[in-house]
Amino acid sequence: MSRASAGRRRVAAGLPDVPWDRLEPLKAVAAAHPGGLVDLSMGTPVDSVDPLLQAALGNAADSPGYPLTAGSPALRDAMLAYVRRYCRAEGELGVLPTIGSKELVAWLPRFLGLGPGDTVVIPEVCYPTYEVGALLAGATVVRADTPPVEPAALVWLNSPGNPHGRVATAAEMRAWVAWARDCGAVIASDECYLSLPWEETPVSVLDPAVCNGSSTGLLAIHSLSKRSNLAGYRAGLVAGDPDLVADLLLLRKHAGMIVPAPVQAAMVAALGDEVHADRQREVYRGRRVALRQALEKTGFRIEHSTAGLYLWATRDEPGLRTVEWLANRGILAVPGEFYGPAGEPFVRLALTASDERIASAAERLLS
């Protein structure tokens, strides 16, 4: 070991392995299917970016100067209008563009000043980056779906949930807000799938029915990756408590975490247009119906999945065994254990494959 590295703390050594790396052998099995791979493991959009959004990006391509970390005036107006419309938010709000949503999820505990001795509450079954962000800050992680007895510094909510698509009721979210305000915790509500209601309509943490018209202590995180197929653009936003957002803005200025100007222009177009979002929602609706029907006819049981981008399915056996069964039919899914111990015995299947690939998966399941 070199003298320079002898005293260096390896931050990565304290993090869990990236679970998707464990899927590579099964991905190879699925890819060997005569009909080719149907990859339902990742929620990666495959549909084209709407021409309106592409044009907005291209028209802003000649952007030689540094963009504003806070977002252009047009983007700030568009974010605020979007949050008031989509989240029914009232009162004073702060808004801020982010480089997608994952970077904010991973760094929010550090940006809030959390560290050893602080507790971060995450759902029992959830997006792994909530835990990773807490570990990066050196905080303690507690998994809970109802407010725990002990206080915390930060609570992650996620409705519709990833991976299971469960929708939290307004009453459940109100209970979290009351608990957090009582103990001084910040609530970060990951609402990236809010635009995909199916059998239930999710509610934002900024909705007056949840927060009583006050954003104090609340942050809502949104993404255009799924709503607008902008995963490749890295376009997200955070809205809520003006003081918290102001702190995030200052830290992001220091760190150089800036959304590129052409992407900001595309965000303005995306946030202001519902036509392309409605069209994409109907595409996902059709894929959801086809895949769900095939799974249920094959003997799978679907739980939750009343909104969002995934189907949470089980054959009441270990999730990895189900993933192997699917891989032998050329279909790649994710075992529920990747999202927490309570994820057994489920698998998660994404709706982001093309219509042709979803139809192929359905045919294989039924054959």
C-alpha positions in Angstrom: 0.0 0.0 0.0 1.4 3.4 -0.9 2.0 6.0 1.7 -0.6 8.3 0.1 -3.3 5.6 0.4 -2.3 4.2 3.8 -4.4 6.6 5.7 -7.2 7.0 3.2 -10.7 5.7 4.2 -12.2 3.7 1.3 -15.8 5.0 1.3 -16.8 2.4 -1.3 -15.7 -0.4 1.0 -18.6 0.4 3.3 -21.3 0.2 0.6 -23.2 -2.9 -0.5 -22.4 -4.6 -3.8 -24.4 -3.4 -6.8 -27.0 -6.2 -6.8 -27.7 -6.1 -10.5 -24.2 -7.4 -11.1 -25.4 -10.7 -9.7 -27.9 -11.0 -12.6 -25.3 -11.2 -15.3 -25.2 -15.1 -15.4 -29.0 -15.2 -15.6 -29.0 -12.5 -18.2 -26.7 -14.7 -20.3 -29.1 -17.6 -19.9 -32.1 -15.4 -21.0 -30.1 -13.9 -23.9 -29.5 -17.4 -25.3 -33.2 -18.0 -25.9 -34.0 -18.5 -29.6 -36.4 -15.5 -29.5 -33.8 -13.3 -27.9 -33.7 -11.5 -24.6 -36.7 -9.7 -23.1 -35.1 -7.5 -20.5 -37.7 -6.5 -17.8 -35.1 -6.0 -15.1 -34.4 -2.3 -15.5 -36.8 0.6 -15.7 -35.0 2.1 -18.6 -37.2 3.9 -21.2 -37.0 2.6 -24.7 -39.5 4.8 -26.5 -38.4 7.8 -28.4 -38.2 11.3 -26.9 -41.0 13.4 -28.2 -40.0 15.7 -31.1 -41.2 18.7 -29.2 -38.6 18.0 -26.5 -35.9 17.1 -29.0 -36.4 20.4 -30.7 -36.2 22.3 -27.4 -32.9 20.6 -26.7 -31.5 21.3 -30.2 -32.6 24.9 -30.2 -30.6 25.5 -27.0 -27.5 23.7 -28.3 -25.6 26.9 -28.8 -25.1 27.5 -25.0 -21.4 28.4 -24.5 -21.9 30.0 -21.0 -22.4 28.4 -17.6 -26.0 27.7 -16.9 -27.7 28.7 -13.7 -27.6 26.1 -10.9 -31.1 27.3 -9.8 -32.4 26.9 -13.3 -33.2 29.5 -15.9 -36.1 31.8 -15.1 -38.2 29.9 -17.6 -37.4 26.6 -15.9 -38.1 27.9 -12.5 -41.5 29.1 -13.6 -42.2 25.8 -15.4 -41.2 23.7 -12.3 -43.3 25.8 -10.0 -46.3 25.6 -12.3 -45.8 21.8 -12.7 -45.6 21.3 -8.9 -48.7 23.4 -8.3 -50.6 21.5 -11.0 -49.4 17.9 -10.4 -48.9 18.0 -6.7 -51.7 20.5 -5.9 -49.1 22.3 -3.8 -50.0 25.6 -2.2 -48.2 28.3 -0.3 -44.5 29.2 -0.5 -42.4 26.7 -2.4 -38.8 26.3 -3.4 -37.9 24.6 -6.6 -34.6 23.4 -8.0 -33.5 21.3 -11.0 -31.4 18.2 -10.4 -29.2 16.0 -12.6 -31.9 13.3 -12.7 -33.2 12.2 -9.3 -30.7 9.5 -8.3 -27.9 11.9 -7.5 -30.1 13.8 -5.2 -31.3 10.6 -3.5 -27.7 9.5 -2.9 -26.4 12.9 -1.7 -29.4 14.3 0.2 -28.4 12.9 3.7 -24.9 14.5 3.3 -26.5 17.8 2.0 -28.7 17.8 5.1 -25.6 17.5 7.3 -26.4 14.0 8.5 -23.7 11.7 9.9 -22.9 9.1 12.6 -25.6 9.2 15.3 -28.4 10.2 12.9 -31.1 7.9 11.7 -32.6 7.6 8.2 -35.9 5.8 7.9 -36.5 4.0 4.6 -39.4 1.7 3.5 -39.2 -2.0 4.2 -39.0 -2.7 0.5 -37.5 0.1 -1.6 -35.1 1.6 -4.1 -31.6 0.6 -2.9 -30.1 4.1 -3.2 -32.1 5.3 -0.1 -29.9 3.0 1.9 -26.7 3.9 0.0 -27.2 7.6 0.6 -27.5 7.1 4.3 -24.4 4.9 4.4 -22.5 7.5 2.4 -23.3 9.9 5.2 -22.4 7.4 7.9 -26.0 7.5 9.3 -27.9 4.5 10.7 -30.7 3.0 8.5 -34.0 1.8 9.9 -36.6 0.1 7.6 -40.2 0.9 8.5 -43.5 1.3 6.8 -45.1 3.1 9.7 -43.7 5.8 12.0 -41.2 4.1 14.4 -41.0 4.8 18.1 -37.6 6.4 18.0 -37.1 9.8 16.3 -35.1 10.2 13.0 -33.4 12.9 11.0 -34.7 12.0 7.6 -37.6 9.8 6.3 -37.9 8.5 2.7 -41.4 8.0 1.4 -42.1 6.5 -2.0 -45.6 6.4 -3.5 -46.2 4.8 -6.0 -43.5 2.6 -4.7 -40.5 1.1 -6.5 -40.5 -1.9 -6.8 -44.0 -2.9 -5.8 -46.2 -0.1 -7.1 -48.0 0.3 -3.8 -49.9 3.6 -3.3 -49.8 5.2 0.1 -53.1 6.7 1.3 -53.4 10.4 2.2 -54.0 9.3 5.8 -50.8 7.2 5.9 -48.8 10.1 4.5 -50.4 12.6 7.0 -49.3 10.3 9.8 -45.8 10.4 8.6 -45.8 14.2 8.2 -47.2 14.7 11.7 -44.6 12.3 13.2 -41.8 14.0 11.3 -42.8 17.4 12.4 -43.1 16.3 16.0 -39.5 14.9 16.1 -38.0 17.5 13.7 -37.3 15.1 10.8 -37.2 16.0 7.1 -39.4 14.0 4.8 -38.2 13.3 1.3 -41.0 12.0 -0.8 -39.8 10.2 -4.0 -42.6 10.9 -6.4 -41.0 9.8 -9.7 -43.9 7.6 -10.6 -46.7 10.0 -9.6 -47.7 10.4 -13.3 -48.5 6.7 -13.7 -51.8 5.9 -11.8 -53.7 2.8 -12.8 -56.1 1.4 -10.3 -55.3 4.0 -7.6 -54.3 7.6 -7.8 -51.3 8.6 -5.7 -51.1 11.8 -3.7 -48.0 14.1 -3.3 -46.6 14.9 0.1 -47.2 18.6 -0.9 -50.9 18.1 -1.4 -52.8 20.1 1.2 -54.7 16.9 2.1 -51.4 15.6 3.4 -49.4 18.6 4.6 -52.2 21.1 5.5 -50.9 23.6 3.0 -47.4 23.9 4.5 -44.3 22.6 2.9 -42.2 23.0 6.1 -39.8 20.1 6.5 -41.0 18.5 3.2 -39.2 17.8 -0.1 -40.8 16.2 -3.1 -38.5 14.6 -5.7 -39.7 14.3 -9.3 -38.1 13.0 -12.4 -38.8 13.3 -16.1 -37.1 10.0 -16.9 -40.3 8.0 -17.0 -42.9 10.7 -17.6 -41.1 12.1 -20.7 -38.5 9.4 -21.6 -35.7 11.7 -20.5 -33.6 9.2 -18.6 -30.7 10.0 -21.0 -31.1 13.7 -20.4 -30.8 13.4 -16.6 -33.6 15.7 -15.8 -35.2 15.9 -12.4 -36.4 18.4 -9.8 -36.9 18.9 -6.1 -39.6 21.1 -4.6 -40.8 22.0 -1.1 -39.6 23.8 2.0 -38.0 27.0 0.7 -35.4 27.0 3.4 -34.3 23.4 2.7 -34.3 24.1 -1.1 -32.2 27.3 -0.5 -29.6 25.2 1.4 -29.5 22.6 -1.4 -29.0 25.4 -3.9 -26.0 26.8 -2.1 -24.4 23.4 -1.7 -25.0 22.6 -5.3 -23.4 25.9 -6.4 -20.3 25.0 -4.4 -20.2 21.5 -5.8 -20.9 22.5 -9.4 -24.0 20.3 -9.7 -25.6 22.0 -12.6 -28.2 20.8 -15.1 -26.8 21.7 -18.6 -28.6 24.6 -20.4 -29.9 22.5 -23.3 -31.4 20.0 -20.9 -33.0 22.9 -18.9 -34.7 24.0 -22.1 -36.0 20.5 -22.8 -37.3 20.4 -19.2 -39.3 23.6 -19.8 -40.9 22.0 -22.8 -41.6 18.7 -21.0 -43.0 20.2 -17.9 -45.4 22.4 -19.9 -46.8 19.8 -22.2 -49.2 17.1 -21.1 -49.9 15.6 -24.6 -46.7 13.6 -24.8 -47.0 12.5 -21.2 -50.6 11.3 -21.7 -49.5 9.4 -24.9 -46.6 7.7 -23.1 -48.9 6.7 -20.2 -51.3 4.9 -22.5 -48.3 3.0 -24.0 -47.4 1.8 -20.6 -51.0 1.0 -19.8 -51.2 -1.4 -22.8 -48.0 -3.1 -21.9 -49.1 -3.5 -18.3 -52.4 -5.2 -19.3 -50.7 -7.6 -21.7 -48.0 -8.6 -19.2 -50.2 -8.8 -16.2 -52.7 -11.0 -17.9 -50.0 -13.4 -19.1 -48.4 -13.6 -15.7 -51.7 -14.3 -13.9 -52.7 -17.0 -16.4 -49.3 -18.6 -15.8 -50.0 -18.8 -12.1 -48.3 -15.7 -10.8 -50.0 -13.5 -8.1 -49.6 -9.8 -8.5 -49.6 -7.7 -5.3 -50.0 -3.9 -5.1 -48.8 -2.6 -8.5 -51.8 -0.3 -8.6 -49.7 2.5 -10.0 -46.1 3.0 -11.3 -43.9 1.3 -13.8 -43.5 -2.3 -12.4 -45.4 -5.5 -11.7 -44.6 -7.1 -8.3 -45.2 -10.8 -8.9 -44.7 -14.0 -7.0 -45.1 -17.8 -7.4 -44.7 -18.2 -3.6 -41.1 -19.5 -4.0 -37.7 -17.9 -3.5 -37.4 -14.9 -5.9 -34.1 -16.1 -7.4 -35.8 -19.4 -8.3 -38.5 -17.5 -10.1 -35.9 -15.3 -11.9 -34.2 -18.6 -13.1 -37.6 -19.9 -14.3 -38.2 -16.7 -16.3 -34.6 -16.6 -17.6 -35.0 -20.1 -19.1 -37.9 -18.5 -21.1 -35.7 -15.6 -22.2 -37.2 -13.1 -19.7 -35.0 -11.2 -17.2 -36.6 -10.0 -14.0 -35.2 -8.8 -10.7 -35.6 -10.8 -7.4 -37.4 -8.9 -4.7 -34.6 -9.4 -2.2 -32.6 -6.7 -4.1 -35.0 -4.2 -2.5 -34.8 -5.4 1.1 -35.2 -8.7 3.0 -39.0 -8.3 3.0 -38.9 -8.5 -0.8 -39.0 -12.2 -0.8 -40.6 -14.1 -2.5 -41.4 -11.6 -5.2 -39.8 -10.5 -8.5 -40.1 -7.1 -10.2 -40.9 -6.8 -13.9 -40.6 -3.5 -15.7 -43.0 -2.2 -18.3 -40.3 -0.4 -20.3 -39.6 -3.0 -22.9 -41.0 -2.3 -26.4 -44.5 -3.5 -27.4 -42.9 -6.3 -29.4 -40.8 -7.5 -26.5 -43.7 -7.4 -24.1 -45.8 -9.4 -26.5 -43.0 -11.9 -26.9 -42.7 -12.3 -23.1 -46.5 -12.8 -22.9 -46.4 -15.4 -25.6 -43.5 -17.3 -23.9 -45.3 -17.3 -20.6 -48.4 -18.7 -22.1 -46.8 -21.3 -24.3 
